[in-house]
Amino acid sequence: MASGAASTHQSGAKRSLPDWLDHQQRVHPRAIELGLDRVREVWRRLGAPAPAPIVVTVGGTNGKGSTVAFLEAMLGESGKRVGAYTSPHLLRYNERVRVAGVDASDAALIDAFERIEAARLADPVAPVALTYFEYGTLAALWIFAHERLDVALLEVGLGGRLDAVNLVDADVAIVTTVDLDHQDWLGNDRDAIGREKAGIFRVGRPAIVGESDPPSALLEYATRLGADLRRAGRDYVFDDAAPDWHWRADATELVLPRPLLAAPCQTGNAAAAIAALHALRDRLDWNPAAIAQGVRTAKLGARLQRFAGAPELVVDVAHNPQAARMLAAWLRSEPSSGRTIAVFGALGDKDIDGIVHALAPCIDAWYLAGLERDSPRGLSAQALRERIGARIAPEAIASVGEDITQALALAFAQAMPGDRVVAFGSFMVAAPALEFAATCAC
């Protein structure tokens, strides 16, 4: 466990942001440790300032980041000052904390971390062991509390009930979808996972459920709690007609443009975001023009992000079966004139069989890559090959690379005009894929 002055190395030098991030990964013995007691105690020592007059918390298996992006764009278009906390990041840690659309500076994050560390060590007999994610959550809350925001948007990291974000009582909570992921922490079926995600709901406050067939345990929890449940397909509805689509609740109807975000699920994510704003309409200006413009302009990296070239590169963070099914649906709806080539890496605790099962019919060749250098949970390329061997023909595995960059280079070297390369499987795949796109002729 770390010791000494909050803001310095043992040498007395002030820590840089990379120094702080390295330090945070060594404070707690586990990378993931769910629970609110530690983070609540440090927040109490910091004075527990509210991050904003209105807080919207977004949880769910998939679609959290996209829903936050829609909310951020819609509220920004209506002139609101918005803070958004999301995770993980793609290229820079600073992406996790945004104020008015701008990533937090190193200086702002360092200042927050110094204050958190001082609070963490305030009792030298019993210092609080925070996880990396808990440090980041507290930093976001501290920064937001001093930015005079109108709204704070908080994305749950894992689960909901015991996630550090749940330290704050949300004025509106959204659960986008519920599917199998993180079973080691959340349970092995949708009901168990749904109960954990429903933990972000609060008594008497709007609870938006973004899918029409959520687990019964989620609905039972929300009802027993006394949350103001608002469910897709029942309390608000939307259709997917082209070129425009419609959103309706009570006597309110909106005609909306197609989202810039391309996946088939994005109208559902936008609809859940609109439902949250509709629930807040007495506290925020109900601005249909701003909502429409936010739907049109919301952006988010590595969500079916396309880079034109020969071949085309598509980067997506799909890392569980539900997201893989959505990616497969998009691939079928956007057929390529040539082959579809996968560059795939994965963490060992993911349902790799389910991911490959969803995508195998859409993929002509697989280039596998190792992630063991990026995470203790990362699989080597050879281990990944062994895991997917039962799902696809051996000849479909075109090559195995040491890392994502090497696998992409191999795929591009062997691709033909008209082919497309799809990089997916983890944020740890998406980040080097975006860097590759920036340096190649994509």
N, C-alpha and C positions, 0 to 999 in steps of 0.2 A: 504494500500500500504506500502511496506517496506521502511524503512528509515535508516539512519546511515551509518557507514563506509561500503565500498563495500565488504570487505573480512572478516568481523567479525560479531559475534553475538553482542547483546547489552553488554554482559559481556566482550567482547574483545577477546574471544576465536576464533581461526580460524575455519571456517566452514569445516566440512567433506563433502564428496560427498553426502551422504544421507541428510545432513543438507541443502545443496544447492538445491537438488531436491525437498525437502519439501518446502523450501522458494519459489521456482519458481512456485509452484502450488497456491501460495497465492498472487502473485504480480498482476496478471490480474483477474478481476472479473469473466471472462468467461474462461472455459477450451479451447474452440475453438473460435477464432476471426480472420477470414480471412482478409487479407489486407497486403500490402507491405510497407505502409508509416512508421509504427513504426520500423520494422526491418531494413528498409533501412536507417533510420536516425541513429540508433545505429551503423550500419555497417560503415556509413560515418564517425562517430566519432572515430571509430577504425582504420581509414585510408583506409578502403575498399581494403585490399590486395587481389589479385586474388588467389583463392585456388590452381590452377594448370595451366600450359600452355594450357591444353585441358580439357574441362568439358563436361561430358555426363550426361544429366538429363533424368530420367526415370519416367514416369507417367503411369497411367492406372488404371482400376478398380482392376484387378487381374494380377499377374505375374510380378509385379515390382521387388520384392525381388529376385525372381528367375533370372530375366534378369540381375540384378546387379551382382548376384553370377556368372553367366556365363561370363559376361564381366570381372569381377575381376579375375576369373580363367584364361581366355584366355590371358589377358594382363600380368598377373603374369607369365604365362608360357613363354611369349615372352621376359621376363626380364624387364618389365616396373615396376616402382614404383607407386603403385596405392593407392589412398585413397577412401574409400567407406563409405557413410553416408546412413543409412537405419533406418526405424522405423516401428512399435514399436520394442522393444527388447523382448526377451523371458525370460531369467533368470537374466541378469545383464545389467544395463544401458550402461555400457562400450561397449556392443556389437554394439551399434548404430554407433560408429566411429571406423573405422579400417584403419590402415596404413600398407601396405605391408602384409596384412593378419592377423595382430595382433590388438586386441582390445586396444583402448586407455586406458591409465593408469588413476587411480584416480587423480594423481598429474597433468597430462596434462589437464584433464577436469576441475579441480578446478582452475588451472591457467587461463584457458579460461573464466570460469564463473566470476572470479574476475575482469578480464579486461572488460567483457561485462557489469558487474554491475556498474563499475566505469563510463563507457560510458553512460549507461542508466541514471545514476544520475548526469551527468555532468551539467545539467541545473536544479538546485534545485527547481526552481519555477515550472517547468513543466517536472518532471521525466517521462520517457517513460515506459508505462505498457506493458511489453512483456509477451507472453504466454509461457507455459512450452515448447512447440514445437519450438517456436522462439528462446528461449535460446539455445536449443540443436542444432538448425541449425546454429546459429552464432558460437557456440563453434566448431562445425565440420569445418566450413569455416576457422576459426582462426587457428585451429590445422593444417589443410591441407596447409594453406598458409606458414607455417613455417617448412614444412617437405620435401621440394624440390621434389615434386611429378612430375611424368610425366603426369598422368591423375587423375582427380577427378570424381568419380561417385556419383551422388546425386539422391536419391529417393524422389519423391514427397510424402508429407504426405497426403494431402487431396485436390483433384481437380487438380489444376495446375496454373491457371491464377493468383490467389491470395494467393497461398501457399508460405511460406517463402523461400523455395528452389528457387523459380522463381526470387528471388533477383539477381541471377547470370545468365548472358546470356550464354546459352549452345552452344557449338560448334556443337553438335549433340543432338537432343531431340528424345526420343522414347515414343510413347503411345502404350502400349502393347494391351490392350483391353478396350472396353467401355461397361459398363452394369449398371444396377440399383444398386446404393449403395450411402449412404450419401445424400439421396434426400433432407433432410432438408437444406442442404447447397448448393447443386449442381443443383437441378432441378429434375423434375419428369419424364423425358423421356431421351432416349439416345442422342437425338439431343442437349438438354440443357447441359447434362453432357459432351458430346463430345466437345462442344464449350469451356467449362471450362478447359478441359484437353488439348485442343489444344493451350491454352495460353502459354505453355512452348516453342512453336515453335518461331523461329526468322527469320527475313527477310534474304533470300538468303542462309540460312544454312540448312543442311540436317534434315529432319523431317521424322522419321521412324514410320510407322503405322503398327502394328504387326498383324492386322486381315484383312482378305480379304474383309469383308463387314462392314466397319466402318460407323458410322452415317454420313449422307450427310452434316450435319452442320460442322462437323470436317473438312471434305474435302474442303468445301466452305471457311472456315476460313483460312486454310493453303494456298489455292490458292489465295485468296484475299490479304493475307499478303505477298505473294511472297516467301514462304518457298520452299525449295528444297524437294518436297514431294517424298518419296520412300515407296511404299505400298506393303505389302505382297500379293502375287498372281498376281501382275502386274509388279512391278519394281524388285522384287526378288521373287523367288519361292523355295519351298522345298517340298520334298515328305517324306513319313513316312515308306518307305519300310524297312522290317526287313531282315537281322540283322543290316545293315547299312542304312543310309539315305543320301540324296543329297541336297545340297544348290546351287542355281545358280543365278547369276546376270550378265547381259551383257555377256562377254566371259569367265567369271570366274565360275568354278564349283568345289565344294568340296564334297568329300565322307567322311562321318563322322560316328563316333561310336554312339551307343545309350547313351543318358545321364544317369548318375547315378541317377539323380532326376527322380522319377518314373511316375508322372502324365502324362496323354495323351497330355496335353498342353505344355509339356516342350520342345519338338522339336520346337514348334512355338516360345517360349521364346528364345531359343538358336538361332533360325534363325534371330530374330529381333536384338539380340546382334551382330551377325555376320554382318548383314546389316549396323549397326553403325560403326563397324570396317572397313568394305569395303568403307564406305563413308569417312573415315579418312585415307585411305591407302596412300595418298600422304604425310601425316604428321606422321604416325606411320608405322612401318615395317609391311607389309602384310605377315603373318607367318602362312601358313596353318597347319603346324605341331603343333604349339602352340594352334591354334584354336581347332583342333581335341582333343588335350590333355585336354584343358579347358572344352570342352563339356563332356569328359569322367569323369573328376574329380570334377566338380563343386558340392558343397554341400551346403545345407541350412536346418537348423533344422525345424521340425514340418511341413514339406511338404511331406505328405505321409511317414513319418518316422516310420519305422517298428522295433519292438522289439520282437524277437522270444521268445516263451514261450507257456505255456498251461494255459490260452489262449494266442494267439498273441495279442500284443497291437499295434495299428496304431494311430499316432497322426498327425492331420492336422489342419491348421488354417482356414479352409473354414468357412466364416462368411457372405456370401451373396449368392443369388441364382445361379449366374454364377459359383462360386467356388463349390457350392453344386452339381451342375450338373456334374462338372468335377470329383468330388469325387465319385459320383454315377457311372459314366462311369468306373472309375478304379475298384470299387467294383464288377461291373458286369464282368469286364475282368479278375478279380482275385478271382474266387469263393472260398468260404471257405467250408471245409468239414462239418463244424457245422453251428451254428447260427452266424449271425452278430449282435453284440450288440452295441448300441450307448450310449455314455456318452456325453451329450449335455448341454451346457449353452450358454446364449446369452445376448446381450445388447438390451435394450428395443426399440431402434430406428432402429433395423435391420428388414429386411423383413423375419420374422420368418416363415410366411406362405409359402413363396416361397422356403425357405431352406428345410422345412419339405416336401413340395410337391415333390421336386426333389429327396429326399433321402428315403421317406417312403417305396417305393417298395423294397428297398435293405436292410431294417432294420427289424430284427425279434423282438427285444426288446429294449426299451428306458429307460435309467437311466438319470433322469433330475437333474440338479444341479443349485444352485443359484450363481449369480455373484454380488449380491448387496453389498457384503463386499469389492469387488474389484474396483467398479466404481459406481458413482452416476447414471450412465446409466444402470447398471446391473439389470437384472430381478431376482427376487427370484424364487426358484424352483416351488413354487405354482403358481406364476404369469405365469411362462413359461408353466406350465401344462395347465393352462386355455387358453393360446394363441394357443397351438397346438392341443387342444382337438378335434376340428372340422376336423382335417386332418388325425388322426389315431384312431384306435379302442382303447377304454379305457383299454382293457386287454393287449395292446401292451406296456403300460407304466408299466414297471416292478417295479420301485422304484423311490423315490424322495429323494435326499440327500441335506444336508445343503450347501455343497460346492463340488468342483470337486474331491478333494481327497476322501471324503466320498463316493461319487457316484461311483468312480473307485473301491474302496474297496468293495462295495456292488456288483458291476458287476463281479469282479474277484471271490468273494466268491461263486457266484451262477453259474459261467461259467463252462462249461465242456470241456474236451480235444477236440480239433478240432474247438472250437468256436474262434471268434476273437472279440476284443473290439476296437471300433473306437471312439476316443475322438476328438471332433471338436466343432466349433461354435464361437471361438474367440481366440485371442492370450492369453486371460485370462483363457481359457481352456487349451491351449497347454502348458503353463508354468508349472502349477501344474502336468499335465500329464507327462511331461518330468521328473520332480522331483520324481513322483511316480515310473516311469520306472527305475530310478536310485536306488531305494530302495527296489523294489520288485523283484521277481524271473523272470523278463521278459527277 
